[in-house]
C-alpha cells in the first residue's frame, strides 16, 4: 500500500508542475480504464476505457502507450482512475499525450502516470497484478472506440 501512496504522490507532484499551464474549461471529465502491457526498456501497453464528463457526455475509448526508459516488467491494471484538467468539449481529450510513468510492483501492481497534451493533463492511478519496476517516457494515445 505504501508503494501505491508514493506513486500517487509522485504523480500529483508531476501534475502540479503542469497545472499552472492548464486550460480552465468548464467541463470536468474522468476516465475509468483497464490496461495491460510489458516493458524491457521498450514500453508497450494497450487498453480500453470510458470517459465521463460533468455535462453528461461520455465516450468509450481505446488506450495505447508506447515509450521506453529504464523499466522492465509486465502488468495489468483493472478499474484504474484518471482525472483530466477541465476542458470545453469531450473531443478535446482525444489524441496523443506526452507520457511520464513510474511503476513498482511485485505481485500487486501499482501505477501512477501523468500525461499532457498542450493545455490538457490527465493524472492516472491504478492497481492490479504483475511485476514491474522503473520509469518510462513516451506517448499515450486516446482514440474513440
N, C-alpha and C positions, 0 to 999 in steps of 0.2 A: 504494500500500500504506500510506503514512503517513496518508492521509486515513482509511482504514478503522481503523487503530490509534487515531487521535484520536477517532473516533466511538465506538468501543467503550469507550475510556477515559471519554469524557463520559457514556456510558450507565451505566458502572459507578459513576461519581460520583453520578449521579442515583439509581441503585438504592441506594447506600449511605445516602442521606438518607431513603429509605423503609424500609430494612432494620430499624432499631430498632423499628419498629411492626409488623413482620411476625409472623404467627402461626407457631408452631413445631409443625407437624403431623408425622406420622410417614412420610408418603409423598412421595417426590421425583418430580417429573414434568418431562418435556421436550417441546418442540414442534418438529417438523420442518415447514417450510411453504414455499409458493410464493405470492407476492402481486404484483400489478401495479396501477398506478394513475397518476393525473395530479394536478397541482395548478396553480392560478393564483389564489392567495390562498385559494381553497376547495380542500380536500384530499379526494380520493376514491380509495380502494384496496379491492380485493376479492381474496380468495384462498382457498386450501384448505390443510389441514394434518392432521397426525396427532399426537395427544398420547399419549405412552407413559409409564408410571409404574413405579416400583421394585417395586410389589406385583403387577405383571403386567397391570394394567388398561391398555387402550388405547381410543382414541376418534378417529374421523375427524371433522374439524370444518371449518366454514366460517368465514372471517375477513372482517371488514368494518371499515374505518377511515373515519371522517368527521371533518372538522375544518377548521381554517383558520389563517392566520398569514402572515407574510412569507415565502412559499415559491412556487416556480414550477418546473415540470418534468414529466417523465414517466419512469417507471422500472418495471422488472420484476426481482424478486428470486426466485431459484430456490435450493432446498435451504438455506433460512435455518434458523437455530437459535434456539431460545428455551428459557429455563430459568425455571421457576416457583419461588416460595418453597414450602416444604413445606406440604402440606395433609393432611387426614384422608381425603378422598374425591375422586376424579377429577371428580365432578359439581360440586364447588365451583369448578372452573375455568371453567365456562360463565358467560356474562353479559357485561355491559358494563363496561369498564375506562376510567379516565381516562388520556389519552394525552399524552405529550410526545415529539416526534420531531425529530431533527436529521438532515439529509441533505446530501451533497455529491457530485456526480457529473459526469463529462464524457462518457466513452464507457462506462467501467465504473462501475456504481453501487455505492455503499457506504452502508449504513444502520445506524443504531443507534436503538433505540426502547425506551423503558421505559413500561410501562402498569401501573396499580394499580387494584385493586377491593377496598376495605376493607383487610383484613389480607393480601391476596394480591397479589403483584407478579410481573410477567413481564418479563424482560430479553430483547430480541430483537436479533439481529445477522445481517447477510447481505450478499452481494454479487450483482451481476447486471449488467444493461445499462440504458442510458438516460442522461438528463441531469436533474439536479435540484439545487437549492440552496435552503436556507432552513431555517426552524424552523416547526413546526406544532403546534397543540394541539387536542385534541378527544376523540373517543371511539373505542375499539377494542372490537369485539364478537366474541365467540367463541360459535358455535352448533353443536350436534350436526348432522352431515351425515346 
